[in-house]
Amino acid sequence: MRQYSVILILLLVASLASGVANATIITGSQITNAGQNMTVDLTIDTVLNTVSLEVTGPEAVWFGVGFEPLTHPGGPTTYSVITLGGAFAPDVEEWELGTSGPVALLADSLSVDSNTVSAGVRTVQLSGLQAGANYSFPTIPKTMDISWAYGSGGGFAFHAGRGETTLLLSEVPEPSTLLLLGIAGLGVCSLNRRR
């Protein structure tokens, strides 16, 4: 019986190792401004070429998050997702922003799956393609530079606060059939053990 347990443990270890190597989901979460209840949660499926994004922030004013500097003929820019607040809600806009302000309003490439408010905090869930029309999200684990801002009114205009931080993207291992079989096998061995 001991020999079977050792074999099953080796299979379990191999299964875990292969699950990490074959991960297809990359995810990260970051508080961008705790005082304004601003967070960003990003999940990327590299096999299905999809992305889901959840951002939170103040209900009545616009807020946004920008992803990494991009090369632009006029200088560095970022791809930014701006959530409008107050009377402008529930609109979400995608912008190319430069160091001194807006460069271009982009066509929608993300779908708004939900836009809800609770206790003064707006939560917006969006989805789209990993390699979308406006921006290609990473396909490997990495640390991304992100920027954040919020305004003094509902419509996208001057900001009342802004800053920069990083978002750590990590792999999420896939469940492995071999892992489940190994666990089931260990359970059977322990149940059938004779004393």
C-alpha positions as CSV (number, residue, x, y, z in Angstrom):
1,M,0.0,0.0,0.0
2,R,2.9,2.4,0.7
3,Q,4.2,2.0,-2.8
4,Y,0.8,3.1,-4.3
5,S,0.7,6.1,-2.0
6,V,4.2,7.2,-3.1
7,I,3.2,6.8,-6.8
8,L,0.0,8.8,-6.2
9,I,2.0,11.5,-4.4
10,L,4.4,11.7,-7.4
11,L,1.5,12.0,-9.8
12,L,0.0,14.7,-7.6
13,V,3.2,16.8,-7.7
14,A,3.5,16.3,-11.4
15,S,-0.1,17.4,-11.9
16,L,0.4,20.5,-9.9
17,A,3.6,21.4,-11.8
18,S,1.8,20.9,-15.2
19,G,-1.2,23.0,-14.0
20,V,1.0,26.0,-13.3
21,A,2.9,25.6,-16.6
22,N,-0.4,25.5,-18.6
23,A,-2.2,28.4,-16.8
24,T,-4.4,30.4,-19.1
25,I,-5.8,32.9,-16.7
26,I,-3.8,36.0,-15.6
27,T,-5.3,38.2,-12.9
28,G,-4.5,41.2,-10.7
29,S,-6.2,43.4,-8.2
30,Q,-5.1,46.8,-6.8
31,I,-6.5,49.6,-4.6
32,T,-5.7,52.8,-6.5
33,N,-7.1,55.3,-4.0
34,A,-8.5,54.1,-0.7
35,G,-10.0,57.5,0.2
36,Q,-12.2,57.5,-2.9
37,N,-12.9,53.7,-2.8
38,M,-11.1,53.3,-6.1
39,T,-10.0,49.8,-7.1
40,V,-9.2,47.9,-10.2
41,D,-9.5,44.1,-10.8
42,L,-8.3,42.7,-14.1
43,T,-8.7,39.1,-15.4
44,I,-7.3,38.0,-18.7
45,D,-8.0,34.7,-20.4
46,T,-5.1,34.2,-22.9
47,V,-6.7,31.1,-24.6
48,L,-10.2,32.6,-25.1
49,N,-8.6,36.1,-25.9
50,T,-11.0,37.8,-23.4
51,V,-10.6,40.3,-20.6
52,S,-12.8,41.3,-17.8
53,L,-12.3,44.5,-15.8
54,E,-14.0,45.7,-12.6
55,V,-13.4,49.3,-11.4
56,T,-14.9,51.0,-8.4
57,G,-14.9,54.6,-7.4
58,P,-17.1,57.5,-6.2
59,E,-20.7,57.6,-7.3
60,A,-21.2,61.2,-8.3
61,V,-18.0,62.1,-10.1
62,W,-16.0,60.6,-13.0
63,F,-13.1,58.3,-12.2
64,G,-10.8,56.3,-14.4
65,V,-7.8,54.0,-14.7
66,G,-5.1,54.1,-17.3
67,F,-2.9,51.2,-18.5
68,E,0.8,51.7,-19.2
69,P,2.5,54.3,-21.3
70,L,2.0,53.7,-25.0
71,T,4.1,55.0,-27.9
72,H,2.4,57.8,-29.8
73,P,3.9,60.3,-32.3
74,G,3.1,63.2,-30.0
75,G,4.6,61.6,-27.0
76,P,3.7,58.9,-24.4
77,T,0.0,58.2,-23.9
78,T,-2.1,55.7,-21.9
79,Y,-5.2,53.7,-22.7
80,S,-7.7,54.8,-20.1
81,V,-11.2,53.7,-19.1
82,I,-13.3,56.5,-17.7
83,T,-16.5,56.0,-15.7
84,L,-18.8,58.9,-15.7
85,G,-20.8,59.8,-12.6
86,G,-23.8,61.8,-11.4
87,A,-26.2,62.7,-14.2
88,F,-23.7,61.4,-16.8
89,A,-23.8,57.8,-15.4
90,P,-23.9,55.0,-16.5
91,D,-21.7,56.0,-19.5
92,V,-18.2,54.6,-19.7
93,E,-15.7,56.1,-22.2
94,E,-12.3,54.9,-23.5
95,W,-9.7,57.5,-24.0
96,E,-6.1,57.9,-25.2
97,L,-4.6,60.3,-22.7
98,G,-1.3,62.2,-23.0
99,T,0.9,63.8,-20.3
100,S,-1.0,67.1,-20.7
101,G,-4.5,65.9,-21.2
102,P,-6.9,64.0,-23.6
103,V,-5.5,63.0,-27.0
104,A,-8.5,61.2,-28.5
105,L,-11.9,59.7,-27.5
106,L,-11.8,56.1,-28.7
107,A,-14.6,53.9,-30.1
108,D,-16.1,51.5,-27.6
109,S,-14.2,48.2,-27.4
110,L,-15.4,47.0,-24.0
111,S,-19.0,46.1,-23.1
112,V,-20.5,47.4,-19.9
113,D,-21.8,44.3,-18.2
114,S,-23.0,46.1,-15.1
115,N,-22.9,49.6,-13.5
116,T,-24.2,49.6,-10.0
117,V,-24.1,51.9,-7.0
118,S,-24.1,51.0,-3.3
119,A,-23.3,53.2,-0.3
120,G,-21.9,55.9,-2.6
121,V,-19.5,53.6,-4.4
122,R,-20.0,52.9,-8.1
123,T,-18.9,49.4,-9.4
124,V,-18.5,48.9,-13.1
125,Q,-17.9,45.5,-14.7
126,L,-16.6,45.5,-18.3
127,S,-15.6,42.8,-20.7
128,G,-14.0,42.6,-24.2
129,L,-11.1,41.1,-26.1
130,Q,-7.6,40.7,-24.7
131,A,-6.2,42.0,-28.0
132,G,-8.9,44.6,-28.6
133,A,-9.3,47.5,-31.0
134,N,-7.9,50.1,-28.6
135,Y,-5.4,48.1,-26.4
136,S,-3.8,44.7,-26.1
137,F,-3.7,43.5,-22.5
138,P,-0.7,41.4,-21.4
139,T,-0.6,37.7,-22.0
140,I,2.1,36.9,-19.4
141,P,2.4,37.6,-15.7
142,K,4.0,41.0,-15.1
143,T,3.9,44.2,-13.2
144,M,1.9,46.9,-15.0
145,D,2.1,50.6,-14.5
146,I,-1.3,52.0,-14.0
147,S,-2.6,55.6,-13.4
148,W,-5.8,56.7,-11.8
149,A,-7.7,59.9,-11.5
150,Y,-11.1,61.2,-10.4
151,G,-12.9,64.4,-11.1
152,S,-14.9,67.1,-9.3
153,G,-18.0,66.5,-11.5
154,G,-19.8,63.8,-13.3
155,G,-18.6,64.6,-16.8
156,F,-15.0,63.9,-17.9
157,A,-13.1,67.1,-17.4
158,F,-10.6,68.4,-14.9
159,H,-9.4,66.0,-12.2
160,A,-9.6,66.5,-8.5
161,G,-7.0,63.9,-7.7
162,R,-4.6,61.6,-9.6
163,G,-1.7,59.2,-9.1
164,E,0.2,56.2,-10.3
165,T,0.7,52.7,-8.9
166,T,1.4,49.2,-10.2
167,L,-0.8,46.2,-10.8
168,L,0.8,42.7,-10.3
169,L,-0.6,40.2,-12.8
170,S,-0.2,36.6,-11.7
171,E,-1.1,33.2,-13.3
172,V,-4.0,31.2,-12.0
173,P,-3.4,27.5,-12.5
174,E,-6.0,25.4,-14.3
175,P,-7.7,22.6,-12.4
176,S,-6.1,19.4,-13.4
177,T,-7.9,16.1,-13.9
178,L,-4.8,14.2,-12.9
179,L,-4.7,16.2,-9.6
180,L,-8.3,15.3,-8.9
181,L,-7.6,11.6,-9.7
182,G,-4.6,11.7,-7.4
183,I,-6.6,13.1,-4.5
184,A,-9.3,10.5,-5.1
185,G,-6.7,7.8,-5.2
186,L,-5.1,8.9,-1.9
187,G,-8.6,8.8,-0.3
188,V,-9.2,5.3,-1.5
189,C,-5.8,4.1,-0.3
190,S,-6.4,5.5,3.2
191,L,-9.9,4.0,3.3
192,N,-8.6,0.6,2.3
193,R,-5.7,0.6,4.6
194,R,-5.6,-2.5,6.9
195,R,-4.1,-2.4,10.4
